[in-house]
Amino acid sequence: MAKKPKKGGQGTPATVALETAAVPFTVHSYEHDPAAASYGGEAAEALGVAAERVFKTLVADVDGVLTVGVVPVAGQLDLKALAAAVGGKRAAMADPAAAERSSGYVRGGISPLGQRRPLRTVVDEGAMAHPTVYVSAGRRGLEVELAPADLITLTKATTAPIAR
């Protein structure tokens, strides 16, 4: 049985999911600046990690179905490529409130892991070029570092060229 996160600790549904799966990961925290222009860019800079290794979790609506795209913070999500990757026709960014309700996380802290309702997920194929990648641990100022193959397995993701 998974350990319940302690109040005030760093336990989030994402880290609990990783612990439950017995996947090796490292938690990295930093002081979040509410004035930061980009959550992912802020994480890369604060942690001293190349932006190509820090991935943002974006929720899109593909033909009426919420879908997660995980792309490097150095790039943007290509909505057409995301739609094509899941066999859809049209994609648009999801309403932020719908993304928060579905994932159980707040915007800027949405993790691809431990979501309230797991969504179909596509990870940009560029993730496989790195031994480890960073994704949100479920709250602003908290990232998890893990092998891209573990991220793909735990989220039941497919990989495709969805970043531009």
C-alpha positions as CSV (number, residue, x, y, z in Angstrom):
1,M,0.0,0.0,0.0
2,A,1.2,3.5,-0.9
3,K,2.4,5.8,1.9
4,K,0.1,8.7,2.4
5,P,1.9,12.0,2.0
6,K,2.6,13.9,5.2
7,K,1.0,17.3,5.6
8,G,3.6,19.9,4.7
9,G,5.9,17.3,3.2
10,Q,6.8,16.9,-0.4
11,G,4.4,13.9,-1.0
12,T,2.1,14.5,-3.9
13,P,0.0,12.0,-5.9
14,A,2.8,12.0,-8.5
15,T,5.5,11.0,-5.9
16,V,3.2,8.5,-4.3
17,A,2.6,6.9,-7.8
18,L,6.3,6.7,-8.3
19,E,6.9,5.2,-4.9
20,T,4.1,2.7,-5.4
21,A,5.6,1.6,-8.8
22,A,9.0,1.3,-7.2
23,V,10.5,3.5,-9.9
24,P,13.8,5.3,-9.2
25,F,13.3,9.1,-9.1
26,T,14.7,12.2,-7.4
27,V,12.6,15.1,-6.1
28,H,14.0,18.6,-6.7
29,S,12.4,21.6,-5.1
30,Y,13.0,25.3,-5.6
31,E,11.4,28.5,-4.5
32,H,8.6,29.3,-6.9
33,D,8.3,32.9,-8.0
34,P,4.6,33.8,-8.6
35,A,5.8,36.5,-11.1
36,A,7.7,34.0,-13.3
37,A,6.7,34.2,-16.9
38,S,7.1,30.5,-17.5
39,Y,6.7,27.7,-14.9
40,G,9.0,25.3,-16.9
41,G,11.6,27.9,-17.7
42,E,11.7,28.9,-14.1
43,A,12.2,25.3,-13.1
44,A,15.1,24.8,-15.5
45,E,16.8,27.9,-14.4
46,A,16.3,27.4,-10.7
47,L,17.6,23.8,-10.9
48,G,20.4,24.6,-13.3
49,V,19.2,22.0,-15.8
50,A,19.2,22.4,-19.6
51,A,15.7,23.4,-20.8
52,E,15.7,20.4,-23.2
53,R,15.6,18.1,-20.2
54,V,12.7,19.8,-18.3
55,F,9.3,18.9,-19.7
56,K,6.0,20.7,-19.3
57,T,2.7,18.9,-19.0
58,L,0.0,20.5,-21.2
59,V,-3.6,19.5,-21.4
60,A,-5.3,19.8,-24.8
61,D,-8.8,18.9,-26.1
62,V,-8.5,16.6,-29.0
63,D,-11.8,16.0,-30.7
64,G,-13.6,16.5,-27.4
65,V,-11.2,14.2,-25.3
66,L,-8.7,15.7,-22.9
67,T,-5.2,14.6,-23.8
68,V,-1.8,15.3,-22.2
69,G,1.1,16.5,-24.3
70,V,4.5,16.4,-22.5
71,V,7.1,18.6,-24.3
72,P,10.4,20.3,-23.4
73,V,10.0,23.7,-21.8
74,A,12.3,25.0,-24.5
75,G,9.7,24.4,-27.2
76,Q,6.0,24.5,-27.8
77,L,3.3,21.9,-28.2
78,D,2.4,21.3,-31.8
79,L,-1.4,20.8,-31.5
80,K,-1.7,19.3,-35.0
81,A,1.0,16.8,-34.3
82,L,-0.6,15.9,-30.9
83,A,-4.0,15.3,-32.7
84,A,-2.3,13.2,-35.3
85,A,-0.4,11.2,-32.7
86,V,-3.7,10.0,-31.1
87,G,-5.6,9.6,-34.4
88,G,-7.6,12.8,-33.9
89,K,-8.4,15.7,-36.3
90,R,-8.5,18.8,-34.2
91,A,-6.8,19.9,-31.1
92,A,-6.9,23.1,-29.0
93,M,-5.6,23.9,-25.5
94,A,-8.0,22.7,-22.9
95,D,-9.9,25.0,-20.6
96,P,-7.5,25.5,-17.6
97,A,-10.4,24.8,-15.1
98,A,-11.1,21.5,-16.9
99,A,-7.4,20.5,-16.9
100,E,-7.3,21.2,-13.2
101,R,-10.5,19.3,-12.4
102,S,-9.4,16.3,-14.4
103,S,-5.8,16.1,-13.2
104,G,-6.4,17.2,-9.6
105,Y,-3.4,19.6,-9.9
106,V,-3.2,23.4,-10.3
107,R,-2.0,25.0,-13.5
108,G,1.7,25.3,-13.4
109,G,1.9,22.2,-11.2
110,I,0.1,19.6,-13.4
111,S,2.1,16.4,-13.5
112,P,1.7,13.7,-16.0
113,L,1.9,11.3,-13.1
114,G,-0.7,10.5,-10.4
115,Q,-3.5,12.3,-12.1
116,R,-7.0,12.1,-10.6
117,R,-8.3,10.7,-13.9
118,P,-5.4,9.5,-16.0
119,L,-5.6,11.0,-19.4
120,R,-4.2,9.6,-22.7
121,T,-0.7,10.9,-22.9
122,V,1.8,11.6,-25.6
123,V,5.5,12.3,-24.7
124,D,7.6,14.1,-27.2
125,E,10.0,11.6,-28.7
126,G,12.9,14.0,-27.8
127,A,12.7,12.8,-24.2
128,M,14.3,9.5,-25.2
129,A,17.6,11.4,-26.0
130,H,18.2,12.0,-22.3
131,P,19.1,9.6,-19.5
132,T,16.7,11.4,-17.2
133,V,14.1,14.1,-17.6
134,Y,12.3,16.4,-15.2
135,V,8.5,16.8,-15.0
136,S,6.3,18.5,-12.5
137,A,5.9,16.6,-9.2
138,G,2.4,18.0,-8.8
139,R,3.0,21.5,-7.4
140,R,4.7,24.6,-8.4
141,G,8.3,24.6,-7.2
142,L,8.6,20.8,-7.2
143,E,10.0,18.6,-10.0
144,V,10.8,14.9,-10.3
145,E,13.7,13.5,-12.2
146,L,13.2,10.1,-13.8
147,A,14.2,8.0,-16.8
148,P,12.0,8.8,-19.8
149,A,11.2,5.1,-20.3
150,D,9.7,5.0,-16.8
151,L,7.7,8.2,-17.5
152,I,6.3,6.6,-20.6
153,T,5.5,3.3,-18.9
154,L,3.8,4.9,-15.9
155,T,1.6,7.2,-17.9
156,K,0.9,4.5,-20.5
157,A,2.1,7.2,-23.0
158,T,2.9,6.9,-26.6
159,T,5.8,8.9,-28.1
160,A,5.7,11.1,-31.1
161,P,7.3,14.3,-32.5
162,I,4.8,16.7,-30.8
163,A,7.2,19.6,-30.0
164,R,8.2,22.5,-32.2
